[in-house]
Amino acid sequence: MIYLNATSTGKGFITTIDRLRFSISGYPGDTWVIEDNRYGRQWAEEQVRFNEGQIIEKSEAQALTNSACEGSVDPLSPPELP
């Protein structure tokens, strides 16, 4: 898995073609978990180059998600990243 911190730019951020080529899941804190294959790596690298994204470690991604969920009204704990 590739862990990425990047802000969604809206429509076209993730395309239908992207979803067919690799799995991707979004989490609170602008955290994305991407399948580690050729297309997933390419998409993540594009986010780093053109969208100020950062490829991060799983522990960093989990910390961002936990922080984003802190103080939320939802009593459930933050999601555990795969």
Secondary structure, 3 states (H helix, E strand, C coil): CEEEECCCCCCCCCCHHHHHHCCEEEECCCEEEECCCHHHHHHHHHHHHHHCCEEECHHHHHHHHHHHHCCCCCCCCCCCCC
